[in-house]
């Protein structure tokens, strides 16, 4: 038996089953696909695929459907992820380029992915523990307050107002603010927060006695902002796609929704990128360690600024999924998100 033909039969079964949701028989394969062999030969190939656990009969009909292992072979044998059309890429770009800040980027991304794939879109917020400080700005507010603005390489902006009773007035105050701004950025800009935190504390220790209370207030505000954002977060959109008419979860949607509510679970799954964070990861059915998600597939990829991948995004849906199109959509959207973050980082 030709191994190449057998894989061609498996690919045809996956494609037909994804499209029709009906078990696929040998006659249908011969009628729909140019396999170049008889129905009897296709039946023999299907028997071999069934022995190998790549397809199975859901009931006594002659039709077969792919198993999780069959989907895995299909995905692994994809020669390449088909590119999106120029129109699709343009639509993604225009939709995401309108975002005004990181929260808007995340919101737009999950809505876009859910719409493109008709699945549940999942996006991990950039974690500040894996991000770097881009810039710290100080802006006097009145005579006794400073606004402390923290800008992160992922585009997130945090601001706090601190009371600084000891701040001099006039040009002396302006010079002090400029000096503090320079000192803060000298030790923190371009540095991961986990490293910058120690250096910022050293600024307090090394500050002149008459400035120490001001420096301490600023560093304390920065620490509060970073601790607040350090908690990992995930955003979802498109959960209603699980319940659409004719879907795959008519009787089993409950466990999936319960699993989706456990954001820690989703973060763990999204965090399990392979050796190549740029590669699209596909976790199929029983490959998911969470029992509530073992009838689903998760397609995900990392995104970030520059060469650093700070988080992941993807979609979750039934194992009967159009994998090539879904993988292309996830990869394309991640690239545009990374491009936006790069622009925020270098702009």
Secondary structure, 3 states (H helix, E strand, C coil): CCHHHHHHHHHHHHHHHHHHCCCECHHHHHHHCCCCCCHHHHHHHHHHHHHCCCEECCCCCCCEEECHHHHHHHHHCCCCCCCCCHHHHHHHHHHHHCCCCHHHHHHHHHHHHHHHHCCEEEEECCCHHHCEEEEEEEEEECCCEEEEEEEECCCCEEEEEEECCCCCCHHHHHHHHHHHHHHHHHHHCCCEHHHHHHHHHHHHHHCCCCCHHHHHHHHHHHHHHHHHHHCCCEEEECHHHHHCCCCCCCCCHHHHHHHHHCHHHHHHHHCCCCCCCCCCEEEEHHHCCCHHHCCEEEEEEEEEECCEEEEEEEEEEECCCCHHHHHHHHHHHHHHHHHHHHHHHHC
